[in-house]
Amino acid sequence: SALGGSKQRNANQPKGAKSQVTLRMANIAENSSSDQMQACKKHELYVSFKDLKWQDWIIAPDGYAAYYCEGECAFPLNSYMNATNHAIMQTLVNFINPKSVPKPCCVPTQLNAISVLYYDDSSNVILKKYRNMVVRACGCH
Amino acid sequence: NFTSDNEFHSSFIHRRLKSQERREMQREILSILGLPHRPRPHLHGKHNAAPMFMLDLYNAMTTDGDENRYSYPYKPIFTTQGPPIASLQDNNFLNDADMVMSFVNLVEHDKEFLPVRRHHREFRFDLSRIPEGEAVTAAEFRIYKDFIHERFDNETFRISIYQVLEEHSDRESDLFLLDSRVIWAAEEGWLVFDVTATSNHWVLNPGRNLGLQLALESTNGESISLRVAGLIGRSGPQNKQPFMVAFFKATEVHLRSIR
Protein backbone atom coordinates (compact mmCIF):
# COMPACT_ATOMS: atom_id res chain seq x y z
CA SER A 1 0.00 0.00 0.00
CA ALA A 2 1.27 3.46 -0.91
CA LEU A 3 2.59 5.52 1.99
CA GLY A 4 0.22 8.52 2.25
CA GLY A 5 0.00 11.29 -0.39
CA SER A 6 2.99 13.06 -1.94
CA LYS A 7 2.58 15.88 0.63
CA GLN A 8 3.55 13.47 3.36
CA ARG A 9 6.22 12.28 0.97
CA ASN A 10 8.15 15.54 1.26
CA ALA A 11 8.21 15.37 5.03
CA ASN A 12 9.71 11.89 5.03
CA GLN A 13 12.17 12.59 2.29
CA PRO A 14 15.58 11.52 3.63
CA LYS A 15 18.13 14.27 3.61
CA GLY A 16 20.84 14.14 0.97
CA ALA A 17 19.69 11.05 -0.94
CA LYS A 18 22.92 9.51 -2.13
CA SER A 19 22.46 9.00 -5.80
CA GLN A 20 22.21 12.11 -8.04
CA VAL A 21 19.37 10.48 -9.96
CA THR A 22 16.82 9.92 -7.32
CA LEU A 23 13.79 8.11 -8.62
CA ARG A 24 11.98 7.36 -5.45
CA MET A 25 10.15 4.06 -5.67
CA ALA A 26 8.38 2.85 -2.63
CA ASN A 27 6.15 -0.19 -2.43
CA ILE A 28 5.21 -1.86 0.77
CA ALA A 29 4.19 -5.33 -0.31
CA GLU A 30 2.25 -6.86 2.54
CA ASN A 31 2.74 -10.34 1.21
CA SER A 32 5.69 -9.90 -1.07
CA SER A 33 6.98 -13.47 -0.92
CA SER A 34 7.89 -14.38 -4.45
CA ASP A 35 5.49 -17.32 -4.78
CA GLN A 36 2.37 -15.38 -3.69
CA MET A 37 2.32 -12.57 -6.28
CA GLN A 38 0.32 -9.48 -5.43
CA ALA A 39 -2.75 -8.41 -7.30
CA CYS A 40 -2.43 -5.62 -9.86
CA LYS A 41 -2.50 -2.25 -8.15
CA LYS A 42 -1.04 1.28 -7.97
CA HIS A 43 2.29 1.85 -6.21
CA GLU A 44 4.04 5.03 -5.25
CA LEU A 45 6.76 6.53 -7.43
CA TYR A 46 7.91 10.12 -6.83
CA VAL A 47 10.08 11.91 -9.40
CA SER A 48 12.00 14.59 -7.50
CA PHE A 49 13.29 17.50 -9.59
CA LYS A 50 14.79 18.86 -6.38
CA ASP A 51 16.90 15.76 -5.78
CA LEU A 52 17.89 15.81 -9.45
CA LYS A 53 19.23 19.32 -8.74
CA TRP A 54 17.19 20.79 -11.58
CA GLN A 55 15.84 23.73 -9.62
CA ASP A 56 18.10 26.19 -11.38
CA TRP A 57 15.90 25.76 -14.45
CA ILE A 58 12.64 24.20 -13.16
CA ILE A 59 10.69 26.88 -11.25
CA ALA A 60 7.80 24.60 -10.23
CA PRO A 61 6.93 21.98 -9.09
CA ASP A 62 9.65 20.41 -6.88
CA GLY A 63 8.68 17.02 -8.31
CA TYR A 64 5.58 14.95 -8.96
CA ALA A 65 4.07 11.67 -7.76
CA ALA A 66 3.96 9.60 -10.94
CA TYR A 67 2.96 6.21 -9.35
CA TYR A 68 3.25 2.94 -11.31
CA CYS A 69 1.27 -0.27 -11.71
CA GLU A 70 2.50 -3.61 -10.53
CA GLY A 71 0.92 -6.94 -9.77
CA GLU A 72 -0.48 -10.15 -11.15
CA CYS A 73 -3.38 -10.42 -13.56
CA ALA A 74 -4.07 -14.09 -13.00
CA PHE A 75 -7.20 -16.29 -13.16
CA PRO A 76 -9.74 -15.63 -11.66
CA LEU A 77 -9.54 -11.87 -12.20
CA ASN A 78 -12.62 -11.06 -10.11
CA SER A 79 -14.40 -7.78 -10.54
CA TYR A 80 -12.23 -5.47 -8.47
CA MET A 81 -9.21 -5.81 -10.78
CA ASN A 82 -10.51 -3.04 -13.03
CA ALA A 83 -10.18 -5.46 -15.95
CA THR A 84 -11.52 -5.13 -19.45
CA ASN A 85 -13.87 -7.85 -20.59
CA HIS A 86 -11.27 -9.16 -22.91
CA ALA A 87 -8.65 -9.29 -20.17
CA ILE A 88 -10.90 -11.81 -18.40
CA MET A 89 -10.94 -13.88 -21.57
CA GLN A 90 -7.15 -13.55 -21.84
CA THR A 91 -6.76 -15.02 -18.35
CA LEU A 92 -8.95 -17.99 -19.27
CA VAL A 93 -6.78 -18.80 -22.30
CA ASN A 94 -3.62 -18.26 -20.24
CA PHE A 95 -5.05 -20.54 -17.57
CA ILE A 96 -5.51 -23.27 -20.14
CA ASN A 97 -2.32 -22.64 -22.07
CA PRO A 98 0.06 -20.81 -19.72
CA LYS A 99 3.19 -21.66 -21.68
CA SER A 100 2.34 -19.81 -24.82
CA VAL A 101 -0.42 -17.35 -23.93
CA PRO A 102 0.56 -14.45 -21.65
CA LYS A 103 -1.58 -13.10 -18.84
CA PRO A 104 -3.13 -9.61 -19.25
CA CYS A 105 -0.85 -6.73 -18.22
CA CYS A 106 -1.20 -4.62 -15.09
CA VAL A 107 -1.23 -1.12 -16.60
CA PRO A 108 -2.55 2.41 -15.93
CA THR A 109 -6.22 2.77 -16.89
CA GLN A 110 -6.56 6.48 -15.96
CA LEU A 111 -3.80 9.08 -16.20
CA ASN A 112 -3.68 12.76 -15.16
CA ALA A 113 -1.81 15.73 -16.58
CA ILE A 114 0.62 17.98 -14.73
CA SER A 115 1.99 21.44 -15.50
CA VAL A 116 5.67 22.34 -15.31
CA LEU A 117 7.13 25.86 -15.22
CA TYR A 118 10.73 26.18 -16.36
CA TYR A 119 13.37 28.38 -18.03
CA ASP A 120 14.72 27.64 -21.49
CA ASP A 121 18.30 28.33 -22.54
CA SER A 122 17.45 31.97 -23.39
CA SER A 123 15.85 32.51 -19.94
CA ASN A 124 12.38 32.70 -21.45
CA VAL A 125 9.87 31.07 -19.09
CA ILE A 126 7.69 28.21 -20.29
CA LEU A 127 4.56 26.85 -18.65
CA LYS A 128 3.63 23.60 -20.28
CA LYS A 129 0.91 21.02 -19.68
CA TYR A 130 2.02 17.40 -19.95
CA ARG A 131 -0.70 14.80 -20.39
CA ASN A 132 -0.62 11.20 -19.13
CA MET A 133 1.90 11.86 -16.39
CA VAL A 134 0.26 10.65 -13.17
CA VAL A 135 -1.39 7.24 -12.72
CA ARG A 136 -4.86 7.55 -11.20
CA ALA A 137 -5.87 3.91 -11.52
CA CYS A 138 -4.35 0.58 -12.59
CA GLY A 139 -6.09 -2.41 -14.16
CA CYS A 140 -5.62 -5.60 -16.13
CA HIS A 141 -5.58 -5.07 -19.87
CA ASN B 1 20.81 3.03 -6.37
CA PHE B 2 17.18 3.99 -5.99
CA THR B 3 16.57 4.04 -2.34
CA SER B 4 19.68 2.85 -0.51
CA ASP B 5 19.09 4.96 2.57
CA ASN B 6 15.37 5.09 2.27
CA GLU B 7 13.50 3.73 5.24
CA PHE B 8 10.73 2.30 3.05
CA HIS B 9 11.00 -1.35 2.33
CA SER B 10 10.98 -1.76 -1.42
CA SER B 11 10.29 -4.84 -3.40
CA PHE B 12 12.76 -3.62 -5.97
CA ILE B 13 16.17 -5.17 -6.28
CA HIS B 14 18.56 -2.67 -4.73
CA ARG B 15 21.56 -2.00 -6.88
CA ARG B 16 23.86 0.90 -7.53
CA LEU B 17 23.22 2.70 -10.80
CA LYS B 18 26.16 3.22 -13.12
CA SER B 19 26.72 6.87 -14.04
CA GLN B 20 25.83 6.04 -17.66
CA GLU B 21 22.54 4.59 -16.43
CA ARG B 22 21.93 7.68 -14.36
CA ARG B 23 22.55 9.92 -17.37
CA GLU B 24 20.25 7.75 -19.51
CA MET B 25 17.57 8.00 -16.85
CA GLN B 26 17.84 11.77 -16.70
CA ARG B 27 17.68 11.94 -20.46
CA GLU B 28 14.49 9.85 -20.39
CA ILE B 29 12.89 12.20 -17.86
CA LEU B 30 13.94 15.20 -19.97
CA SER B 31 12.36 13.52 -23.01
CA ILE B 32 9.10 13.25 -21.06
CA LEU B 33 9.31 17.03 -20.72
CA GLY B 34 9.99 17.29 -24.44
CA LEU B 35 13.52 18.59 -23.94
CA PRO B 36 16.59 17.37 -25.88
CA HIS B 37 18.91 18.54 -23.10
CA ARG B 38 18.91 20.18 -19.71
CA PRO B 39 18.33 23.96 -20.18
CA ARG B 40 21.02 26.30 -18.83
CA PRO B 41 19.35 29.72 -18.42
CA HIS B 42 21.71 32.65 -17.86
CA LEU B 43 19.18 34.52 -15.78
CA HIS B 44 16.96 32.67 -13.38
CA GLY B 45 15.96 35.39 -10.95
CA LYS B 46 12.53 34.38 -9.74
CA HIS B 47 11.72 38.00 -8.80
CA ASN B 48 11.68 39.25 -12.35
CA ALA B 49 8.32 40.32 -13.67
CA ALA B 50 7.94 37.55 -16.25
CA PRO B 51 8.70 34.57 -13.97
CA MET B 52 6.47 36.06 -11.25
CA PHE B 53 3.63 36.45 -13.76
CA MET B 54 4.16 32.91 -15.05
CA LEU B 55 4.26 31.53 -11.49
CA ASP B 56 0.88 33.20 -10.90
CA LEU B 57 -0.43 31.44 -14.03
CA TYR B 58 1.07 28.14 -12.85
CA ASN B 59 -0.54 28.48 -9.42
CA ALA B 60 -3.86 29.43 -11.01
CA MET B 61 -3.65 26.37 -13.24
CA THR B 62 -2.72 23.92 -10.51
CA THR B 63 -4.62 25.09 -7.46
CA ASP B 64 -8.01 25.92 -8.91
CA GLY B 65 -9.22 22.47 -7.92
CA ASP B 66 -10.48 21.41 -11.30
CA GLU B 67 -7.29 21.66 -13.33
CA ASN B 68 -9.33 22.31 -16.41
CA ARG B 69 -10.97 25.62 -15.42
CA TYR B 70 -8.83 28.42 -13.98
CA SER B 71 -9.11 32.16 -13.85
CA TYR B 72 -6.68 34.60 -15.39
CA PRO B 73 -4.90 35.89 -12.27
CA TYR B 74 -3.36 39.09 -13.62
CA LYS B 75 -5.80 42.00 -13.86
CA PRO B 76 -4.30 44.78 -16.04
CA ILE B 77 -5.31 48.40 -15.38
CA PHE B 78 -8.32 49.41 -17.49
CA THR B 79 -7.81 52.70 -19.22
CA THR B 80 -10.53 55.10 -20.28
CA GLN B 81 -11.32 52.94 -23.30
CA GLY B 82 -12.28 49.95 -21.17
CA PRO B 83 -10.46 46.60 -20.96
CA PRO B 84 -7.49 46.75 -23.34
CA ILE B 85 -8.01 43.27 -24.72
CA ALA B 86 -11.53 41.99 -24.19
CA SER B 87 -10.73 38.66 -25.87
CA LEU B 88 -7.80 38.03 -23.54
CA GLN B 89 -9.82 38.73 -20.44
CA ASP B 90 -12.08 35.74 -20.85
CA ASN B 91 -10.20 32.69 -19.70
CA ASN B 92 -10.71 30.36 -22.63
CA PHE B 93 -7.34 31.15 -24.12
CA LEU B 94 -5.76 30.13 -20.79
CA ASN B 95 -7.81 26.97 -20.36
CA ASP B 96 -7.23 25.90 -23.94
CA ALA B 97 -3.51 26.65 -23.97
CA ASP B 98 -1.14 23.68 -24.06
CA MET B 99 1.74 26.00 -23.41
CA VAL B 100 2.34 29.55 -22.23
CA MET B 101 5.65 31.28 -22.81
CA SER B 102 7.01 34.59 -21.58
CA PHE B 103 9.81 36.26 -23.48
CA VAL B 104 12.59 38.40 -22.04
CA ASN B 105 13.08 41.79 -23.66
CA LEU B 106 16.34 41.44 -25.62
CA VAL B 107 17.05 45.06 -26.45
CA GLU B 108 15.72 48.46 -25.46
CA HIS B 109 16.60 51.79 -26.97
CA ASP B 110 15.12 55.06 -25.97
CA LYS B 111 15.49 56.97 -29.21
CA GLU B 112 14.79 60.48 -30.29
CA PHE B 113 14.55 61.19 -33.98
CA LEU B 114 15.27 64.70 -35.25
CA PRO B 115 14.39 67.08 -36.93
CA VAL B 116 10.84 66.28 -35.95
CA ARG B 117 11.44 65.39 -32.27
CA ARG B 118 9.86 61.95 -31.79
CA HIS B 119 10.62 60.01 -28.65
CA HIS B 120 10.01 56.28 -28.74
CA ARG B 121 11.26 53.10 -27.11
CA GLU B 122 12.06 49.91 -28.98
CA PHE B 123 11.63 46.34 -27.67
CA ARG B 124 12.74 42.99 -29.15
CA PHE B 125 11.65 39.45 -28.32
CA ASP B 126 13.03 36.19 -29.72
CA LEU B 127 10.12 33.98 -30.77
CA SER B 128 12.30 31.63 -32.80
CA ARG B 129 12.65 28.95 -30.11
CA ILE B 130 9.03 27.87 -30.01
CA PRO B 131 8.62 24.06 -30.22
CA GLU B 132 7.34 22.88 -33.58
CA GLY B 133 3.63 22.32 -34.02
CA GLU B 134 2.55 25.06 -31.60
CA ALA B 135 0.35 27.94 -32.81
CA VAL B 136 -0.09 31.26 -31.01
CA THR B 137 -3.67 31.61 -29.78
CA ALA B 138 -3.13 34.87 -27.89
CA ALA B 139 -0.19 37.15 -27.08
CA GLU B 140 0.28 40.23 -24.93
CA PHE B 141 2.97 42.87 -24.49
CA ARG B 142 3.07 44.10 -20.90
CA ILE B 143 4.71 47.24 -19.58
CA TYR B 144 4.42 48.69 -16.10
CA LYS B 145 3.31 52.27 -15.46
CA ASP B 146 4.31 53.86 -12.18
CA PHE B 147 2.38 56.61 -10.45
CA ILE B 148 4.10 59.91 -11.28
CA HIS B 149 4.17 62.62 -8.67
CA GLU B 150 5.22 65.62 -10.72
CA ARG B 151 2.20 65.54 -13.04
CA PHE B 152 -1.36 66.64 -12.37
CA ASP B 153 -3.64 63.77 -11.52
CA ASN B 154 -6.11 64.59 -14.23
CA GLU B 155 -3.40 64.90 -16.88
CA THR B 156 -3.57 62.32 -19.66
CA PHE B 157 -1.17 60.96 -22.29
CA ARG B 158 -1.73 59.06 -25.49
CA ILE B 159 0.36 55.90 -25.75
CA SER B 160 0.74 54.06 -29.05
CA ILE B 161 2.35 50.72 -29.86
CA TYR B 162 3.75 49.88 -33.30
CA GLN B 163 5.13 46.83 -35.04
CA VAL B 164 8.36 47.68 -36.85
CA LEU B 165 7.94 46.62 -40.48
CA GLU B 166 11.18 47.90 -42.06
CA GLU B 167 14.27 49.60 -40.68
CA HIS B 168 16.21 52.34 -42.50
CA SER B 169 19.64 53.70 -41.58
CA ASP B 170 18.92 57.24 -42.66
CA ARG B 171 15.34 57.72 -41.53
CA GLU B 172 12.66 56.43 -39.26
CA SER B 173 11.52 52.82 -39.55
CA ASP B 174 8.31 51.88 -41.34
CA LEU B 175 5.77 51.19 -38.62
CA PHE B 176 2.36 49.57 -38.32
CA LEU B 177 0.11 50.92 -35.57
CA LEU B 178 -1.20 48.10 -33.36
CA ASP B 179 -2.99 49.99 -30.63
CA SER B 180 -3.31 53.47 -29.21
CA ARG B 181 -5.05 54.62 -26.05
CA VAL B 182 -5.24 57.36 -23.46
CA ILE B 183 -3.74 56.80 -20.01
CA TRP B 184 -4.05 58.92 -16.88
CA ALA B 185 -0.98 60.34 -15.12
CA ALA B 186 -2.35 59.02 -11.83
CA GLU B 187 -2.78 55.43 -13.02
CA GLU B 188 -0.42 52.67 -11.81
CA GLY B 189 -0.15 49.06 -12.90
CA TRP B 190 0.40 46.84 -15.93
CA LEU B 191 -0.54 48.14 -19.33
CA VAL B 192 -1.42 45.23 -21.60
CA PHE B 193 -1.40 45.34 -25.41
CA ASP B 194 -2.70 42.59 -27.67
CA VAL B 195 0.07 41.50 -30.05
CA THR B 196 -1.47 38.18 -31.14
CA ALA B 197 -1.44 38.88 -34.87
CA THR B 198 2.09 40.29 -34.71
CA SER B 199 3.35 37.24 -32.80
CA ASN B 200 1.84 34.86 -35.31
CA HIS B 201 3.51 36.86 -38.07
CA TRP B 202 6.88 36.61 -36.30
CA VAL B 203 6.52 32.88 -35.65
CA LEU B 204 5.77 32.25 -39.33
CA ASN B 205 8.36 34.77 -40.60
CA PRO B 206 11.18 34.97 -38.01
CA GLY B 207 13.18 37.21 -40.34
CA ARG B 208 10.45 39.86 -40.17
CA ASN B 209 10.68 40.11 -36.38
CA LEU B 210 12.02 43.67 -36.05
CA GLY B 211 10.44 44.32 -32.68
CA LEU B 212 7.93 46.77 -31.28
CA GLN B 213 8.00 50.51 -30.71
CA LEU B 214 6.18 52.45 -28.01
CA ALA B 215 5.56 56.19 -28.37
CA LEU B 216 3.97 58.74 -26.04
CA GLU B 217 2.30 62.06 -26.72
CA SER B 218 0.86 64.73 -24.49
CA THR B 219 -2.70 65.89 -24.99
CA ASN B 220 -1.54 68.60 -27.39
CA GLY B 221 0.24 66.03 -29.54
CA GLU B 222 3.77 66.77 -28.40
CA SER B 223 6.09 63.73 -28.38
CA ILE B 224 7.43 63.08 -24.90
CA SER B 225 9.76 60.55 -23.32
CA LEU B 226 8.12 57.44 -21.89
CA ARG B 227 9.87 58.08 -18.59
CA VAL B 228 7.73 61.22 -18.15
CA ALA B 229 4.59 59.06 -17.86
CA GLY B 230 6.29 56.62 -15.49
CA LEU B 231 6.67 53.76 -17.99
CA ILE B 232 9.30 51.39 -16.59
CA GLY B 233 12.19 50.28 -18.80
CA ARG B 234 15.20 48.03 -18.39
CA SER B 235 16.72 50.32 -15.77
CA GLY B 236 13.64 49.94 -13.57
CA PRO B 237 12.97 47.41 -10.82
CA GLN B 238 13.18 43.71 -11.77
CA ASN B 239 9.59 42.96 -10.81
CA LYS B 240 8.33 45.68 -13.17
CA GLN B 241 10.34 44.87 -16.28
CA PRO B 242 8.43 44.83 -19.59
CA PHE B 243 7.89 41.41 -21.17
CA MET B 244 5.80 39.54 -23.67
CA VAL B 245 3.65 36.48 -23.04
CA ALA B 246 2.13 34.16 -25.62
CA PHE B 247 -0.39 31.34 -25.30
CA PHE B 248 -0.04 28.31 -27.58
CA LYS B 249 -2.13 25.39 -28.75
CA ALA B 250 -0.63 22.28 -30.26
CA THR B 251 -1.61 22.09 -33.90
CA GLU B 252 -0.65 18.42 -34.38
CA VAL B 253 -0.23 15.20 -32.40
CA HIS B 254 3.37 14.88 -31.22
CA LEU B 255 4.75 11.47 -32.24
CA ARG B 256 8.02 10.86 -30.48
CA SER B 257 10.76 10.35 -33.07
CA ILE B 258 12.09 6.83 -33.30
CA ARG B 259 15.25 6.37 -31.25
Interface residues (C-beta under 8 A of the other chain):
Chain A: L3 N12 P14 A17 K18 S19 Q20 V21 T22 L23 R24 M25 A26 N27 I28 A29 S32 V47 L52 W54 D56 W57 I59 A60 P61 E70 N112 A113 I114 S115 V116 L117 Y118 Y119 D120 D121 S122 S123 N124 V125 I126 L127 K128 K129 Y130 M133
Chain B: N1 F2 T3 S4 D5 N6 E7 F8 H9 S10 S11 F12 R16 L17 R22 M25 Q26 I29 I32 L33 G34 R38 P39 R40 P41 H42 L43 H44 K46 A50 P51 M54 L55 L57 Y58 M61 T62 E67 A97 D98 M99 V100 M101 S102 F103 V104 D126 R129
